[in-house]
Amino acid sequence: MVSFHNTQTCSIDHKGRLSVPVAMRREGPGRKTHDRFFLKYGTEGCLQLYSVEGWEHMEAKLRKLQRRGPRERGFVRAFGKDAYWVTVDAQGRISISPALSGRAGLGKEALLHGNIEYIEIWNPEKYNASMAAMPDEKLSELEQEMLGEE
């Protein structure tokens, strides 16, 4: 499975195109560079950019979930609202629709954060506010709680 890491701030041009740094598009040193992603609105006000493999994995989960009943089908509809496939152009850019850009509050800049399974695309101010809510002391405490001491 593909893993995404790193955090970078990138410009969004007047046509809504965002450059995805090659370091974030590449699976690893000497490995495949992604030329297609699935883009959707995420949690906490950011967008999520999934690799083809990552989205296929998520889609399998969603297929099972929507069979459970009306509540779950409603969730799947909301989960995929305004979502679509994006292709990386020759300059390494993807196009973000006005609907998704507006929902995430994006302007002329976006902060891209590799969150292991996908890349988060944030309004930089929203990202900084979310990180301020997680001071180093709290982070250390949660790390010990969630990951355990070795």
Protein Blocks (a to p, Z undefined) as FASTA:
>chain_A
ZZdedjddddddfkopacddfklmpgbghiacdfbdcddddeehiacdddfklmmmmmmm
mmmmmmnomklmmmmmmmmgoiacddddfkopacddfklmmmnopafbccdddehjaccd
ddfklmmmmmmmmcfklmmmmmmmmnopZZ
